[in-house]
Amino acid sequence: MNKQGVVRVALAVTMLSLVAISGWASGQGGPGGGKQGPPPEAIAACEGKSVGDSVEFTGRRGDTVEATCQEKDGQLAAVPTNPPEDGGRQ
């Protein structure tokens, strides 16, 4: 490989690294954004409850969501028993 080829490869590696670092720095975990975590309504629904308790809360779309309280990363939140097929995207 000649000197010009080495410079092109080095430039390409540098650009790819900068793209990866900028995504990490902006908090995006990967394609489609980053981890958002449970909505505040799901956390509030489980206040004073225990793991496994059934609860209901009003979802982001204004619908009633039937859920079960589950703990993840030390936080208790309501996890829908029948999550929407589209993952909750509008």
C-alpha positions as a LaTeX table, in Angstrom:
\begin{tabular}{lrrr}
\hline
Residue & $x$ (\AA) & $y$ (\AA) & $z$ (\AA) \\
\hline
Met1 & 0.00 & 0.00 & 0.00 \\
Asn2 & 1.39 & 3.39 & $-0.91$ \\
Lys3 & 1.58 & 6.42 & 1.36 \\
Gln4 & $-1.64$ & 7.93 & $-0.07$ \\
Gly5 & $-3.53$ & 4.69 & 0.65 \\
Val6 & $-2.32$ & 4.63 & 4.25 \\
Val7 & $-3.45$ & 8.24 & 4.73 \\
Arg8 & $-6.90$ & 7.41 & 3.34 \\
Val9 & $-7.30$ & 4.42 & 5.65 \\
Ala10 & $-6.17$ & 6.48 & 8.64 \\
Leu11 & $-8.63$ & 9.24 & 7.72 \\
Ala12 & $-11.49$ & 6.73 & 7.37 \\
Val13 & $-10.72$ & 5.16 & 10.76 \\
Thr14 & $-10.58$ & 8.61 & 12.37 \\
Met15 & $-13.93$ & 9.64 & 10.88 \\
Leu16 & $-15.64$ & 6.42 & 11.99 \\
Ser17 & $-14.23$ & 6.87 & 15.49 \\
Leu18 & $-15.54$ & 10.43 & 15.68 \\
Val19 & $-19.03$ & 9.31 & 14.62 \\
Ala20 & $-19.06$ & 6.59 & 17.29 \\
Ile21 & $-17.79$ & 8.95 & 19.99 \\
Ser22 & $-20.31$ & 11.67 & 19.11 \\
Gly23 & $-23.18$ & 9.16 & 19.39 \\
Trp24 & $-21.92$ & 7.98 & 22.77 \\
Ala25 & $-21.43$ & 11.54 & 24.05 \\
Ser26 & $-24.95$ & 12.56 & 23.06 \\
Gly27 & $-26.39$ & 9.67 & 25.08 \\
Gln28 & $-27.55$ & 7.61 & 22.15 \\
Gly29 & $-27.06$ & 3.96 & 22.88 \\
Gly30 & $-27.42$ & 2.90 & 19.28 \\
Pro31 & $-29.90$ & 2.98 & 16.41 \\
Gly32 & $-33.21$ & 4.53 & 17.32 \\
Gly33 & $-31.89$ & 6.72 & 20.13 \\
Gly34 & $-30.98$ & 5.55 & 23.56 \\
Lys35 & $-32.44$ & 3.84 & 26.51 \\
Gln36 & $-35.32$ & 5.93 & 27.78 \\
Gly37 & $-36.37$ & 3.98 & 30.82 \\
Pro38 & $-39.89$ & 3.68 & 32.18 \\
Pro39 & $-42.22$ & 6.66 & 31.96 \\
Pro40 & $-42.88$ & 8.57 & 35.20 \\
Glu41 & $-46.44$ & 7.18 & 35.22 \\
Ala42 & $-45.11$ & 3.62 & 35.38 \\
Ile43 & $-42.89$ & 4.49 & 38.32 \\
Ala44 & $-45.67$ & 6.35 & 40.15 \\
Ala45 & $-48.09$ & 3.43 & 39.66 \\
Cys46 & $-45.80$ & 1.19 & 41.75 \\
Glu47 & $-45.19$ & 3.60 & 44.63 \\
Gly48 & $-46.00$ & 1.75 & 47.85 \\
Lys49 & $-46.38$ & $-1.54$ & 45.95 \\
Ser50 & $-44.29$ & $-4.72$ & 45.85 \\
Val51 & $-42.75$ & $-6.74$ & 43.05 \\
Gly52 & $-45.51$ & $-8.74$ & 41.35 \\
Asp53 & $-48.39$ & $-6.43$ & 42.32 \\
Ser54 & $-50.89$ & $-5.71$ & 39.54 \\
Val55 & $-51.50$ & $-2.04$ & 38.77 \\
Glu56 & $-53.05$ & 0.20 & 36.14 \\
Phe57 & $-51.82$ & 3.56 & 34.90 \\
Thr58 & $-52.53$ & 6.00 & 32.09 \\
Gly59 & $-50.02$ & 5.49 & 29.29 \\
Arg60 & $-48.35$ & 8.04 & 27.01 \\
Arg61 & $-51.23$ & 7.77 & 24.55 \\
Gly62 & $-53.85$ & 8.35 & 27.24 \\
Asp63 & $-54.92$ & 4.72 & 27.34 \\
Thr64 & $-55.27$ & 2.56 & 30.45 \\
Val65 & $-52.31$ & 0.20 & 30.78 \\
Glu66 & $-52.59$ & $-2.98$ & 32.84 \\
Ala67 & $-49.21$ & $-3.80$ & 34.32 \\
Thr68 & $-47.23$ & $-5.67$ & 36.94 \\
Cys69 & $-44.68$ & $-4.02$ & 39.21 \\
Gln70 & $-41.16$ & $-5.23$ & 38.51 \\
Glu71 & $-37.76$ & $-4.15$ & 39.77 \\
Lys72 & $-34.94$ & $-3.35$ & 37.39 \\
Asp73 & $-31.71$ & $-1.58$ & 38.28 \\
Gly74 & $-33.02$ & $-0.93$ & 41.78 \\
Gln75 & $-36.17$ & 0.85 & 40.58 \\
Leu76 & $-39.72$ & $-0.45$ & 40.87 \\
Ala77 & $-41.87$ & 0.32 & 37.83 \\
Ala78 & $-45.01$ & $-0.97$ & 36.15 \\
Val79 & $-44.32$ & $-3.22$ & 33.16 \\
Pro80 & $-47.30$ & $-3.69$ & 30.80 \\
Thr81 & $-48.76$ & $-7.18$ & 30.83 \\
Asn82 & $-49.71$ & $-6.82$ & 27.15 \\
Pro83 & $-47.27$ & $-4.33$ & 25.61 \\
Pro84 & $-48.26$ & $-2.82$ & 22.24 \\
Glu85 & $-46.89$ & $-4.66$ & 19.21 \\
Asp86 & $-45.24$ & $-1.50$ & 17.86 \\
Gly87 & $-43.23$ & $-1.06$ & 21.07 \\
Gly88 & $-45.29$ & 1.99 & 22.06 \\
Arg89 & $-44.14$ & 4.10 & 19.10 \\
Gln90 & $-46.62$ & 6.50 & 17.60 \\
\hline
\end{tabular}
